[in-house]
Amino acid sequence: MASSMIEIIKQRYSVRSYDKKPIEPSKRDQIVEFLRSNTTGPLGCKVRFELVEIAENQKDQLKELGTYGMIKGASVFIAGAVTKGPRAMEDFGYCMERNILKATGLELGTCWLGGSLKRSAFAARINLAADELIPAVTPLGYVVSKRPVRDSIIRFAVGSNGRKPFSTLFFDQTTDRPLTGNPDDPVIRALECVRLAPSASNKQPWRIVKDVDNHSYHFYIKLDPMYNKFFKEIKIQFVDMGIAMCHFELALKDQVISGEWKDAKPSIDAGGFKYVISFTIKK
Ligand SMILES: Cc1cc2nc3c(=O)[nH]c(=O)nc-3n(C[C@H](O)[C@H](O)[C@H](O)COP(=O)(O)O)c2cc1C
């Protein structure tokens, strides 16, 4: 079992085929307890998460959830809702990724689903309120012992196995200057953890610029306008940003470094990237 959050981040990957074995009660209890405690994002939005469990004798209900073609064998899901408002997508991404990393630490598989699901079916099961949204869900369960060919084909089609080079994602003061540093430096390690983050269609829209002050990191997004038109209120690439924020902060925390998120409005010319938020490390 992984011993640190950085190890857990390195272990996580999208699992699309699940073993039929039920989740053992002690692990289920730990997940439920974690979901109950995960109620507010770092930017202040309210979230709530529930397990959606399909009983053995109700397997026909699985088809209603709309995940069937993409996900095989799972009968448990973590579904979540965020209260509508500014920053809702980032906060949902951050909090749901915490659930996913908790599950990975318990050796359970997960897969972010923002497209391959029927939102109305999950909405009915978690009693979605009018002021809430379900940006994504994840299946939860044991990983089949040998990766099926269909999973490898999906991974290839989505391009899941690669990540963009470090030098094209992270910058020093300006977006013309790639950030360099010792791989053992805690911040460089945390940025490597951002690089490993899951993102919708593996688009990796996060760009981070280190400030001249040496302890502030400004998060920008490279938006794909077509991509964000799919769903009216759900801006999936801002969910990706929340996931990146989660990996950065948890990887730093693993190395006993803390800080805070704030809208720092940096005066950096970031070309076509849109500013989202900054993390300032406590000195
Ligand atoms: C917000 C979000 C939405 C996603 N939606 C889907 C989806 O609908 N169907 C799917 O099969 N994978 C989905 N994924 C998984 C990505 O394809 C996957 O994270 C990416 O290809 C990287 O692969 P990895 O998670 O194995 O590292 C989603 C990921 C994120 C972060």
The ligand as a Gaussian input file, in Angstrom:
#p B3LYP/6-31G(d) Opt

LIG

0 1
 C      -13.167000      16.117000     -15.489000
 C      -12.875000      14.803000     -16.180000
 C      -13.842000      14.180000     -16.950000
 C      -13.586000      12.935000     -17.556000
 N      -14.585000      12.307000     -18.246000
 C      -14.375000      11.057000     -18.756000
 C      -15.447000      10.363000     -19.390000
 O      -16.559000      10.860000     -19.517000
 N      -15.209000       9.095000     -19.849000
 C      -13.971000       8.493000     -19.688000
 O      -13.825000       7.337000     -20.096000
 N      -12.933000       9.146000     -19.094000
 C      -13.110000      10.403000     -18.626000
 N      -12.079000      11.060000     -17.973000
 C      -10.789000      10.389000     -17.764000
 C       -9.672000      10.959000     -18.649000
 O       -9.820000      10.507000     -19.979000
 C       -8.310000      10.544000     -18.060000
 O       -8.179000      11.101000     -16.786000
 C       -7.137000      10.995000     -18.918000
 O       -7.172000      10.381000     -20.193000
 C       -5.786000      10.639000     -18.252000
 O       -5.692000       9.256000     -17.985000
 P       -5.447000       8.721000     -16.503000
 O       -6.609000       9.183000     -15.655000
 O       -5.409000       7.219000     -16.643000
 O       -4.146000       9.299000     -15.996000
 C      -12.297000      12.314000     -17.402000
 C      -11.324000      12.957000     -16.643000
 C      -11.604000      14.172000     -16.017000
 C      -10.565000      14.810000     -15.160000

